[in-house]
Amino acid sequence: MKDNDNIVKSTLESPDEIRQSKIDKMFFFIIKDLIELVKPLEKEGFLITAYPTDKVKEGNIIWVK
């Protein structure tokens, strides 16, 4: 994801879908074939990773565009 800051930022600002992990409280922000994993911290969140994928991980759907 090197040199793709604008894609990462736009996914967090306007995702196609948000899912919550079934294992822990982390959230997946999904746009097209990109997933970003965010861990909530009090009133803010922390971006753990962003990666391209061809399969969206399972999780509880929180929001859909």
BELMOSUL-V905981 format. One record per helix or strand. SS is the DSSP state (a for helix, b for strand). FROM is the first residue (numbers start at 1). TO is the last residue. If there is no record, write none. Layout:
SS:FROM:TO
SS:FROM:TO
//
This chain:
a:5:13
b:17:20
b:27:31
b:34:41
b:44:52
b:60:64
//
